[in-house]
Amino acid sequence: MYIQNIRDSISELSPEEMEVYLSKLKLILKRDYGKNIKRSDLKDRVNAFVNGIKPSSDYFEAYLLTFDEINPKGALDALQNKKVRFPTTWRELLINVTNDRSLSPEIHKHIEDEHVRLAIKALFYNSIEYCKHQDKEEFAKNLRRFNEFLKIK
């Protein structure tokens, strides 16, 4: 039942969501399991799983981890056959991309100040807006360059 729910959750992804899912899955497989799989082979493997082929435990775990990378409750939602929500608001995006990070003590002691919170909000929004581009590769390149600029000391 639960495995079928994961299959259904994957099969219900839109083409754009599937692209995001496959990109994140590829990174998880490489980072966490040391598997370097071609994108086309990965797509075939995911499709085989959706169509009923039993996956290895590594791949099944990676499918769940990928849903959690998309949304902090993504794996749980997929297991329960609920729609896995992709980030659609600034808040959801920020939660999604910072889910695995904690605040340093230097920041934590200032976060209660409303002016500091507003400045952080503006920094996040302005950074993304400054880097945006219609082309995904250009957008990613702009983000990398902006991050490198921020690392200058």
N, C-alpha and C positions, 0 to 999 in steps of 0.2 A: 504494500500500500504506500509506504513512505517513498520507496524508490520510484514508484509510478508518479507520485506527486512531484518529485524532482524532474522526471522526464517531462511531465506536463508543463512545469514552470519554464523549462528551457524551450519547449516547443512553442510556447505562447509569447516568446520574446519577438518584438518587432525586428525587422532587418537592422535598424540602427542600434537597437539594444543588443542584438546578437553580435554585432561588430565589437561593441564595448565588452561584452561578456567574453568573447574569444580573446581579445587583447589582454584582459585581466587574467584569464585562465592561463594563457601562454606564459605570462610573467610569474604567476604562482607556481606553475609546474617547473619552471627554470629555477626560481629562487628557493623554493621549499623542497623540491624533490630532485633537483639536478637533471631534469629532463628537458632537452632542447629539441622540440618537435616543430616541424614545418607547419606553417599556418594551414595549408591545405589538408595535411594529414590530421591536424587537430580538429578541423571542421568535420572531416569524415568520421573521426572517433566520436565526437559529440553527437553527430547525426546517428551513428550506429547505436549509441547509448539510448537516444530518444526513441529509436525504433525497436528497442527491446534487448539489445546485446548487453550482457552482464559486464560491467567495467571492473578493472582492478581496483583494489582498495585505495591506492594512491590517486587514481583518477576520480573516483567517487568523492573522496575527501576534498580534492581540488575543486570539484564542481560546487560543493557546499561552501568552501572557503571563498570562491569567486562571488557567490551570492552575498556573502558577508562583506566582501570588499565593496560591492555595489551599494549595499545598505546594511547598517549595523545589525539589523534583524533579518537580513535577507535569507539566510539558510533556514532559519526557523519558519519564515513565511513560506518558503518553497516546500519545506517538509509538511506544512499544514495545508498545502495546496491553495495558498493565498497569493495574490499578485505581488510580485517583488517590485517594489517601487524604486525607480531610478531617481537620483536627485533632480528636482525641478525648481527649487528655490535657492536663493543665496545661502540661507540657513542650512538647508539639507546638504548643499555642496560643501560648506565649511565643516559640518559635522562629519561628512563622509571622508574628506581628505585629511582631517585631523584626528580621526578616531583612534589611531595608534600612537598618538603623541600626548604627553602630559606637559602642563605648564611648569616652567622652571620656577624655583622659589622667588627669584627676582621679579618675575612678572606676576606671580600669584599674589604677592603682597600689595600690588597696585591695581589689581583688576576690579576692585570694588568702586574705584573712582569712575564716575560716569564719563568724565572727559577722556580718560584713558580708554574706556570701552568704545566710545565714539571714534576715537582716533584709530583704534585697531580695526573697527568696522570699515572706516573710510580707506585705510591702507589696503585691506583685503579687496574691497570693491574696486578701488582705483587701479590696483595692480592687475587684476583680471581684465578690466576694461582697457587699460593701456596696451595689453598684450594681445587682445582679441584680433582675430583674422578669420575670414571665410574659409580659408584652406587649413585643414587640420595640421599638416606638417609645418606650415608657417606659424600657426598658433603655438605649437609645441616648441618651435625654435625660439619664438619671442619669449616664451615663459622661461626657457633655459637661459637665454641671454639676460633676462631681467633678474633671475636668481643669481647668476654670476655677478652681476652688478651689485646686488645687495650684499654679497660676500666680501666686497672690497673693504679693507680696513685701513 
